[in-house]
Amino acid sequence: MNARATAKLMSKYLNQPVVVENKDDAGGITAMTDLVRQKPDGYNLQFAGDGLFSIQPILQKNLGYKQDNFDFLVGTTAATP
């Protein structure tokens, strides 16, 4: 939900469409690995939970990504029921 709301605002202010692509698999690991493989062109953004950088590296040794692979734009978003 946060990604879609943000995309709507970005579209408004950038005057161009912002597309949200859901990747449901492995708790976000697949999406993060796919993002690391993308050419760094400034057009690909990722909404990710902090577990992908805090817990998953402890649970899995070969994730396909490291925190150092990313430039972070925003640190925290919040969701309410």
N, C-alpha and C positions, 0 to 999 in steps of 0.2 A: 504494500500500500504506500509506503513512504517513497519508493522509487517512482511510482506512477504519479503521485502528487508533485514530486520534484520535477519530473519530466514535463508535466503540464506547465509549471511555472517557468522552466527553462525555455520551453517552446515559445511562450509569450514574450519573454525578454530577449531571446536570441532571434526571434522572427523566423524561425525555421522549425520543422518537426524534430522532436526528440523521441526516438523509438525505444520502448522497454522490451527486452527479450528475456523471458523467464527460462531458466535452465534448472529444472528440478532433478537433481541427482546428487547423491553423496553429500548432502548437507552443505552444498555450496562449493565443494572442492573441485568439481568438474568445471564450474563457471570460472573459478579463480585460475585453474590451469589453462583454460581456453584464453583467458585474458592475457596471461603471461606470454602466450604464443602469438598474440596479435602484434602487428607493427605499431610501435608507439607514435601514433599520429595525432593524439589529442582528441580523438572522437569517440573513444571507448571508455566508458566509466563503469564502475562496479559498486553496487550496494552490497555490503557484506557484513555479517555479524562478527563480533570480536572473537568468537570461538574459532574462527578460521585462522586466527593468528596467535591465539593463546592456548587453546586446548588441543586442536588438531596436530600441531607440531610435536606435542608430547605423545599423543596416541599413535601417530604414523610417522615413520622416519622418512619416507620418500613421497612427499605430497605432490611434487611437480612445481612447487612455487615456494618462495621465501618472502618474508616481510620486506626484505631489501629490494625485491623486484618491483615494488610499487611506490608511486608518489601519492601521498594521501592529501586529499583536498579538504575533507571534513572529518573530524574525529568522532563525533557522536550524533546519532539521531535517536529520538525517543518515540515509543509507541504507547498508546493508552488503550484500555479496553473499550 
